[in-house]
Amino acid sequence: MEFLNMNDVLKKLNISKSFLYKLLKNDDSFPKPIKLSNRRNTVFNKDDIEYWMSSKFTQLDLFKHHHGIMV
């Protein structure tokens, strides 16, 4: 299992820390952070983050298709 620290997640998603906290609070589908006992930092499962990203892109594609939006 590969982990991403918070800064890695922020870069990967291209979001701010405050937006990440909003996702954690308001989006039940967003992966929950993992607190490792031997580390002080909180990490995220890389596969979970990538799966969440792909599901959001799929939802966006469906929205665009339904509304006839071309990019």
Disulfide bonds with the S-S distance in Angstrom:
none
